[in-house]
Amino acid sequence: MDTGKVLTTVVSTLVAVLLALEGVLHHREQWKNYRTTEQHLRAQRVFFETRTGDYSGLSDEAALKKLIETCEMAIKDENELTLSVLTRGSAPVEPEALKG
């Protein structure tokens, strides 16, 4: 058997398997969800620490409560999006916590 043909067959099979896995696991969509959530959480931290945005004029206790609620909502939304992508293979939708 020709070594070149065997190598070509093995590489082609590997590429086909990897593409099939991407179609099932949706790593690209999951990465976008994770990255968007990470950036949102990072921004919330900066707003909290500098008391700007939604945290402007709040007491320490109120600002901390707002931070926790906002972060928990973003994590919940990201989890729901990941589950949606994995179970239905649907395109991700912008999480509620990240909208305007």
N, C-alpha and C positions, 0 to 999 in steps of 0.2 A: 504494500500500500504506500502511496506517495505521501511523504511527510507534510508537504505543503497543503495537500487536500485535507488531511487530518487536522492540521492546525487551523485552516480556514473554517472547517466544520465546527471545531470546538469554539473558536472565537465567535462565529455566527450564532451558535447555540447559546453561548453566554450572554451575548447582546440581547437576544430574544427573551431570555429569562429575566434579565435585568429590566427590560422595557415592560414586560408583563407585571413584574413586581411593582414598578412605578405606577402602572395603571391601577393596581389594587390598593397599594398603600398610600398613594398621593403624597409623597414626601415633599414635593415642591409646594403644594397648597398648605401643608402643615407648617413648613418652614416660614412661609409668608405670614401665617397666623401667629406663630411664635414671635417672629421678629416685630410685627406690628404691636403685639401686646407688650413686648419688652420695651419698645420705644415709648409707648404710652405710660408704662409704669415708671420708667426713668424720668419722663417729663413731670409726672405727678410728684416724684421725690423732690425735684428741683423746685417746683411750685410750692410744695410744703415747706421746704427748708428756707426759702426766701420769702414766704408768705405773700406770694403773688397769685394772680388768677383766682380760682375758686377759694383760695385760702386767705385772701387778703382781708384783713380786719377781724379775723377769727381769733378767739382765745386759743391757747395751747391745746386745751382739752377738745374744743370744737374742731380745731384743725386736724388733730389726730383722728378723731372720729370720722371726719370727712375723708381723710386719706385712706383709712381702713375700708370704709364703704366703697370708695372709688376703686381701690385695688381689688377688692373681693369681687366686685361686679365685672371688672375687666378679666379676671381669672375665670370666673363663671362663664362669661361670654366666649372666651377662647376655648374652654373645655367643650362647650356646646358646638362650636364651629368644628373642632377636631372630630367630635363624634359624628357630626353631620357629614363631613367629608369622608370619613371611614365607612359609614354605613350606607350612605346614598351615593357617594361619589360626586356630590354636587359641588359646584363652585362656591368658594367661601363668600360670605356676605360680611360687610363691615359690622363689627360688634356694636351693640347699643352703647356701651361705655365709651367707645372711641368716636362716636358721632358728635359733631358740632358741639 
